[in-house]
Amino acid sequence: MPTLTAYPAPATTSPPIVAPTRKPWHAALRSALAVWSVITVAHLAVSTLAWLPRRDGQVPDPWMIFLGWNRWDAGHYVRIAESGYHIGPGYPAFFPLYPLLVHAGDAVLPGTALVSALVVANAAAFGALAVLHRLAEHEFGPRVAHRAIWYLAAFPTGFFLFIGYNESLFLLLAVGALYAGRRGHWWLAGALGALSSATRLFGVLLLAPLAVEYLRQIDWRPRGIRRDVLGLALVPLGVAAYAVFCAVSLGNPLAFSRAQDQWGRRYTVPGEAWLIAVRQAHGHGLLSPPTLGALLDAGTILLAVVLLILCVKGRFRFRRDQVYLVVQAGLTLVMLMSTEVGGRSMQSAARYAMEAIAVFLVLARIGANQVVDRAVLVIGVALHAVFLVIFMAGTFLVA
């Protein structure tokens, strides 16, 4: 495999890399703390500036800012944490682990459930950054790990990791499961996979990359299968447990599936939803929210697919033993290109694309070139700030 050239980091690129230590988790935690701190300060600054025109020049207090983040799905999770699933027919579509944690936090934290939601989301975001750093360092070294977590946090829709959504929790559990499996800790991988499928239905898709990695580790020999393969069977238990809850509490074990009808969710053949999104972009004015939303989702997925291709072709392609990462990202993108919600094809795909881990890893490898590194960070941060302001304005362009 071609080696990447190490470029000196100019002042306008990512902050200095944490030096490797004999305790790699310490380096990962320090790097994650640096990223989390910078992004949090940036969010507070951007959110404060976004509020000023609507508050007659008065500087808003933190609660005003928090309320600006409590939109769309964030509000749904807070309501579930406060009142349970009987508040409406569409609410069982939101899987239970995140609102359960928010409910538990609300019992001990000051303020409302919104405060708890932000604390849980940010704690999970910090954990997700640290675990991604460990996975990336294990696969590609500390420089790639350093860039990968900055690119994830600076992603145009990366602010969803830090507000009251379940994105960061799902990412923490999914990356944790992949890393545990890569290290051969299959019971831990299965347990984290189960928690991920209790956070979002697509958590069950982790079965595929974990199974591929397990078979690779035993050299694809059926005789090499051990009892720890049963750890993989834990992955769907999160969905199974939620189905039991739905049967007992809501009278239908598939209430979470029926609830999707309330939101207009349907699935197409792979790739059709992407084509529909492109067609939808032509049905309105160029600067109208529906057109911009469709272009945002379709364009993000197109870029992610191009980067995924670079994972298997060209000088930045992954090694054969890293195919599990390609499988995980590939399944994520295929499902996104097959989903329509409320008549908007691939709705929220620009947000869910963050779950395609391999995309950030290959981009971090390409970012060894300082021009690419600078472009990714500058463009990513600029769009990140713009989309956060749009989200706080309540426009259904980014949700």
PASE-487599 format. One record per residue (C-alpha): x, y, z. Coordinates in nm, 3 decimals, padded with zeros to 5 digits. Layout:
% residues N
{site {X,Y,Z}} ...
This chain:
% residues 399
{site {00.000,00.000,00.000}} {site {00.134,00.347,-00.080}} {site {00.244,00.544,00.222}} {site {00.108,00.888,00.293}} {site {00.336,01.188,00.302}} {site {00.346,01.361,00.640}} {site {00.300,01.734,00.595}} {site {00.384,01.991,00.860}} {site {00.064,02.133,01.005}} {site {00.026,02.504,00.927}} {site {-00.140,02.735,01.177}} {site {-00.470,02.731,00.983}} {site {-00.515,02.355,00.993}} {site {-00.613,02.120,01.274}} {site {-00.471,02.188,01.623}} {site {-00.153,02.006,01.725}} {site {-00.164,01.629,01.741}} {site {-00.150,01.465,02.081}} {site {00.173,01.268,02.100}} {site {00.137,00.889,02.114}} {site {00.167,00.740,02.461}} {site {00.188,00.397,02.612}} {site {-00.168,00.451,02.729}} {site {-00.354,00.513,02.402}} {site {-00.687,00.573,02.575}} {site {-00.531,00.871,02.754}} {site {-00.436,01.024,02.421}} {site {-00.781,00.950,02.280}} {site {-00.955,01.112,02.576}} {site {-00.733,01.421,02.563}} {site {-00.794,01.461,02.190}} {site {-01.169,01.410,02.235}} {site {-01.174,01.670,02.513}} {site {-00.994,01.921,02.293}} {site {-01.239,01.871,02.006}} {site {-01.544,01.876,02.233}} {site {-01.429,02.195,02.408}} {site {-01.362,02.387,02.087}} {site {-01.690,02.279,01.925}} {site {-01.894,02.357,02.237}} {site {-01.752,02.710,02.261}} {site {-01.818,02.757,01.888}} {site {-02.179,02.638,01.926}} {site {-02.245,02.876,02.212}} {site {-02.091,03.166,02.019}} {site {-02.281,03.095,01.697}} {site {-02.607,03.036,01.884}} {site {-02.568,03.362,02.078}} {site {-02.514,03.557,01.757}} {site {-02.813,03.382,01.600}} {site {-03.038,03.500,01.883}} {site {-02.930,03.867,01.887}} {site {-03.139,03.993,01.592}} {site {-03.451,03.841,01.747}} {site {-03.394,03.977,02.098}} {site {-03.347,04.348,02.032}} {site {-02.972,04.327,02.078}} {site {-02.997,04.176,02.426}} {site {-02.750,03.898,02.496}} {site {-02.954,03.580,02.556}} {site {-02.906,03.372,02.866}} {site {-02.806,03.003,02.832}} {site {-03.167,02.890,02.863}} {site {-03.266,03.085,02.552}} {site {-02.988,02.911,02.363}} {site {-03.094,02.569,02.492}} {site {-03.450,02.636,02.379}} {site {-03.317,02.719,02.034}} {site {-03.168,02.371,02.017}} {site {-03.492,02.204,02.132}} {site {-03.644,02.155,01.786}} {site {-03.780,01.871,01.575}} {site {-03.665,01.531,01.705}} {site {-03.499,01.686,02.010}} {site {-03.838,01.801,02.132}} {site {-03.988,01.457,02.067}} {site {-03.721,01.284,02.276}} {site {-03.770,01.530,02.562}} {site {-04.148,01.474,02.560}} {site {-04.103,01.096,02.564}} {site {-03.858,01.125,02.854}} {site {-04.109,01.336,03.045}} {site {-04.438,01.162,02.960}} {site {-04.371,00.822,02.801}} {site {-04.491,00.676,02.472}} {site {-04.867,00.724,02.514}} {site {-04.861,01.090,02.408}} {site {-04.924,01.018,02.041}} {site {-04.934,00.742,01.778}} {site {-04.610,00.851,01.612}} {site {-04.388,00.854,01.919}} {site {-04.302,00.479,01.937}} {site {-04.097,00.538,01.620}} {site {-03.832,00.690,01.850}} {site {-03.640,00.404,02.008}} {site {-03.615,00.401,02.387}} {site {-03.254,00.399,02.507}} {site {-03.186,00.770,02.461}} {site {-03.512,00.891,02.622}} {site {-03.456,00.639,02.904}} {site {-03.115,00.794,02.975}} {site {-03.266,01.142,02.953}} {site {-03.538,01.039,03.198}} {site {-03.279,00.897,03.439}} {site {-03.066,01.210,03.412}} {site {-03.367,01.432,03.470}} {site {-03.414,01.269,03.811}} {site {-03.074,01.389,03.933}} {site {-02.990,01.697,03.724}} {site {-03.127,02.047,03.785}} {site {-03.368,02.198,03.537}} {site {-03.598,02.021,03.295}} {site {-03.554,01.712,03.081}} {site {-03.403,01.936,02.813}} {site {-03.099,01.992,03.034}} {site {-03.067,01.618,03.082}} {site {-03.098,01.561,02.706}} {site {-02.811,01.800,02.639}} {site {-02.595,01.643,02.910}} {site {-02.656,01.289,02.779}} {site {-02.595,01.394,02.417}} {site {-02.271,01.576,02.500}} {site {-02.140,01.296,02.722}} {site {-02.209,01.051,02.438}} {site {-02.047,01.288,02.186}} {site {-01.732,01.304,02.397}} {site {-01.731,00.924,02.421}} {site {-01.794,00.881,02.049}} {site {-01.499,01.106,01.963}} {site {-01.271,00.914,02.199}} {site {-01.375,00.571,02.068}} {site {-01.348,00.685,01.706}} {site {-00.997,00.810,01.784}} {site {-00.903,00.469,01.922}} {site {-01.049,00.285,01.624}} {site {-00.881,00.516,01.374}} {site {-00.547,00.503,01.556}} {site {-00.565,00.124,01.571}} {site {-00.625,00.106,01.196}} {site {-00.425,00.396,01.053}} {site {-00.217,00.562,01.324}} {site {-00.245,00.874,01.544}} {site {-00.234,01.138,01.269}} {site {-00.534,00.991,01.088}} {site {-00.713,00.950,01.422}} {site {-00.650,01.315,01.503}} {site {-00.791,01.435,01.173}} {site {-01.086,01.192,01.176}} {site {-01.240,01.325,01.496}} {site {-01.192,01.688,01.392}} {site {-01.355,01.616,01.055}} {site {-01.648,01.445,01.224}} {site {-01.705,01.732,01.468}} {site {-01.665,01.992,01.191}} {site {-01.901,01.806,00.955}} {site {-02.175,02.043,00.829}} {site {-02.441,01.857,01.030}} {site {-02.205,01.764,01.312}} {site {-02.391,01.988,01.558}} {site {-02.654,01.711,01.586}} {site {-02.400,01.522,01.795}} {site {-02.409,01.792,02.063}} {site {-02.777,01.889,02.090}} {site {-03.073,01.685,02.213}} {site {-03.066,01.414,01.946}} {site {-02.963,01.049,01.979}} {site {-02.695,01.077,01.707}} {site {-02.399,01.081,01.943}} {site {-02.531,00.792,02.153}} {site {-02.585,00.576,01.847}} {site {-02.243,00.664,01.707}} {site {-02.074,00.589,02.040}} {site {-02.235,00.245,02.060}} {site {-02.185,00.157,01.691}} {site {-01.817,00.258,01.681}} {site {-01.764,00.092,02.018}} {site {-01.910,-00.233,01.887}} {site {-01.689,-00.222,01.577}} {site {-01.378,-00.149,01.783}} {site {-01.456,-00.423,02.036}} {site {-01.508,-00.672,01.756}} {site {-01.188,-00.566,01.587}} {site {-01.001,-00.637,01.911}} {site {-01.172,-00.976,01.943}} {site {-01.397,-00.886,02.238}} {site {-01.709,-01.041,02.091}} {site {-01.933,-01.043,02.396}} {site {-01.866,-00.673,02.447}} {site {-01.922,-00.607,02.077}} {site {-02.256,-00.786,02.091}} {site {-02.364,-00.601,02.406}} {site {-02.282,-00.263,02.252}} {site {-02.460,-00.372,01.935}} {site {-02.769,-00.458,02.141}} {site {-02.764,-00.113,02.298}} {site {-02.728,00.043,01.954}} {site {-03.034,-00.144,01.827}} {site {-03.220,-00.015,02.133}} {site {-03.121,00.335,02.022}} {site {-03.213,00.303,01.655}} {site {-03.353,00.023,01.441}} {site {-03.058,00.038,01.203}} {site {-02.838,-00.080,01.489}} {site {-02.920,-00.436,01.380}} {site {-02.716,-00.371,01.065}} {site {-02.403,-00.402,01.279}} {site {-02.452,-00.777,01.253}} {site {-02.308,-00.773,00.901}} {site {-01.973,-00.595,00.958}} {site {-01.923,-00.777,01.289}} {site {-01.989,-01.114,01.123}} {site {-01.746,-01.030,00.842}} {site {-01.475,-00.938,01.091}} {site {-01.541,-01.250,01.300}} {site {-01.507,-01.476,00.997}} {site {-01.192,-01.295,00.889}} {site {-01.035,-01.348,01.231}} {site {-01.092,-01.726,01.203}} {site {-00.958,-01.725,00.844}} {site {-01.306,-01.799,00.704}} {site {-01.287,-02.155,00.841}} {site {-01.617,-02.287,00.987}} {site {-01.417,-02.516,01.214}} {site {-01.263,-02.213,01.375}} {site {-01.596,-02.087,01.509}} {site {-01.592,-02.057,01.889}} {site {-01.859,-02.007,02.150}} {site {-01.796,-01.635,02.152}} {site {-01.972,-01.616,01.815}} {site {-02.289,-01.613,02.024}} {site {-02.195,-01.259,02.119}} {site {-02.316,-01.155,01.774}} {site {-02.662,-01.288,01.859}} {site {-02.689,-01.013,02.122}} {site {-02.709,-00.739,01.857}} {site {-03.084,-00.773,01.777}} {site {-03.180,-00.799,02.146}} {site {-03.227,-00.423,02.173}} {site {-03.502,-00.433,01.911}} {site {-03.645,-00.750,02.064}} {site {-03.663,-00.593,02.409}} {site {-03.837,-00.285,02.267}} {site {-04.086,-00.510,02.085}} {site {-04.170,-00.678,02.415}} {site {-04.224,-00.339,02.575}} {site {-04.449,-00.233,02.287}} {site {-04.652,-00.554,02.320}} {site {-04.703,-00.509,02.694}} {site {-04.744,-00.132,02.712}} {site {-04.887,-00.041,02.372}} {site {-05.066,-00.362,02.277}} {site {-04.866,-00.425,01.960}} {site {-04.511,-00.563,01.943}} {site {-04.463,-00.380,01.613}} {site {-04.593,-00.047,01.739}} {site {-04.256,00.110,01.655}} {site {-04.301,00.000,01.293}} {site {-04.663,00.110,01.271}} {site {-04.561,00.446,01.414}} {site {-04.343,00.505,01.109}} {site {-04.663,00.535,00.905}} {site {-04.745,00.850,01.102}} {site {-04.428,01.008,00.968}} {site {-04.476,00.884,00.612}} {site {-04.169,00.661,00.612}} {site {-04.137,00.411,00.331}} {site {-03.854,00.216,00.171}} {site {-03.763,00.198,-00.197}} {site {-03.529,-00.025,-00.391}} {site {-03.166,00.071,-00.321}} {site {-03.074,00.395,-00.494}} {site {-03.426,00.492,-00.601}} {site {-03.470,00.734,-00.313}} {site {-03.158,00.921,-00.427}} {site {-03.302,00.959,-00.777}} {site {-03.633,01.076,-00.631}} {site {-03.448,01.338,-00.423}} {site {-03.279,01.471,-00.737}} {site {-03.615,01.494,-00.912}} {site {-03.772,01.666,-00.612}} {site {-03.503,01.932,-00.630}} {site {-03.642,02.040,-00.969}} {site {-03.999,02.079,-00.848}} {site {-03.953,02.408,-00.661}} {site {-03.759,02.730,-00.681}} {site {-03.383,02.702,-00.665}} {site {-03.359,02.869,-00.323}} {site {-03.674,02.717,-00.173}} {site {-03.632,02.499,00.141}} {site {-03.757,02.180,-00.035}} {site {-03.503,02.223,-00.316}} {site {-03.216,02.309,-00.082}} {site {-03.308,02.020,00.148}} {site {-03.317,01.771,-00.138}} {site {-02.987,01.899,-00.276}} {site {-02.827,01.885,00.068}} {site {-02.930,01.524,00.127}} {site {-02.856,01.403,-00.227}} {site {-02.525,01.590,-00.245}} {site {-02.406,01.463,00.092}} {site {-02.479,01.104,00.000}} {site {-02.314,01.142,-00.340}} {site {-01.997,01.274,-00.176}} {site {-02.007,00.992,00.080}} {site {-02.040,00.732,-00.196}} {site {-01.738,00.880,-00.378}} {site {-01.533,00.863,-00.059}} {site {-01.649,00.507,00.002}} {site {-01.528,00.412,-00.346}} {site {-01.189,00.554,-00.252}} {site {-01.187,00.308,00.038}} {site {-01.162,00.023,-00.212}} {site {-00.995,00.182,-00.517}} {site {-00.690,00.400,-00.553}} {site {-00.396,00.492,-00.333}} {site {-00.610,00.543,-00.021}} {site {-00.786,00.209,-00.035}} {site {-00.815,00.011,00.286}} {site {-00.638,-00.318,00.348}} {site {-00.831,-00.640,00.299}} {site {-00.850,-00.698,00.672}} {site {-01.035,-00.367,00.707}} {site {-01.328,-00.469,00.489}} {site {-01.562,-00.465,00.790}} {site {-01.544,-00.085,00.785}} {site {-01.644,-00.075,00.420}} {site {-01.935,-00.312,00.486}} {site {-02.064,-00.096,00.772}} {site {-02.045,00.227,00.571}} {site {-02.183,00.064,00.257}} {site {-02.492,-00.070,00.435}} {site {-02.550,00.268,00.599}} {site {-02.543,00.452,00.266}} {site {-02.757,00.191,00.089}} {site {-03.027,00.224,00.355}} {site {-03.015,00.603,00.331}} {site {-03.057,00.584,-00.046}} {site {-03.364,00.366,00.007}} {site {-03.560,00.575,00.259}} {site {-03.831,00.835,00.215}} {site {-03.998,01.023,00.503}} {site {-04.304,01.243,00.477}} {site {-04.277,01.267,00.100}} {site {-03.919,01.398,00.119}} {site {-03.681,01.143,-00.019}} {site {-03.378,01.064,00.200}} {site {-03.490,01.315,00.462}} {site {-03.216,01.375,00.721}} {site {-02.965,01.177,00.512}} {site {-02.713,01.459,00.556}} {site {-02.731,01.388,00.929}} {site {-02.732,01.009,00.917}} {site {-02.433,01.008,00.680}} {site {-02.214,01.070,00.986}} {site {-02.268,00.704,01.076}} {site {-02.068,00.586,00.772}} {site {-01.742,00.561,00.967}} {site {-01.519,00.461,00.676}} {site {-01.599,00.788,00.498}} {site {-01.433,00.992,00.774}} {site {-01.139,00.754,00.796}} {site {-01.057,00.773,00.426}} {site {-01.108,01.150,00.430}} {site {-00.867,01.172,00.723}} {site {-00.609,00.978,00.522}} {site {-00.652,01.211,00.226}} {site {-00.621,01.502,00.471}} {site {-00.251,01.427,00.510}} {site {-00.229,01.680,00.228}} {site {-00.240,02.017,00.403}} {site {-00.448,02.179,00.126}} {site {-00.716,01.911,00.163}} {site {-00.699,01.935,00.541}} {site {-00.746,02.312,00.531}} {site {-01.032,02.289,00.281}} {site {-01.219,02.023,00.478}} {site {-01.198,02.220,00.802}} {site {-01.275,02.564,00.659}} {site {-01.567,02.450,00.443}} {site {-01.696,02.212,00.708}} {site {-01.690,02.469,00.989}} {site {-01.851,02.739,00.773}} {site {-02.140,02.513,00.667}} {site {-02.166,02.378,01.020}} {site {-02.229,02.729,01.155}} {site {-02.477,02.815,00.878}} {site {-02.679,02.497,00.924}} {site {-02.687,02.542,01.301}} {site {-02.839,02.889,01.256}} {site {-03.091,02.750,01.006}} {site {-03.182,02.473,01.248}} {site {-03.237,02.721,01.532}} {site {-03.456,02.930,01.303}} {site {-03.690,02.633,01.276}} {site {-03.657,02.592,00.899}} {site {-03.715,02.232,00.795}} {site {-03.406,02.230,00.577}} {site {-03.186,02.061,00.836}} {site {-03.368,01.831,01.079}} 
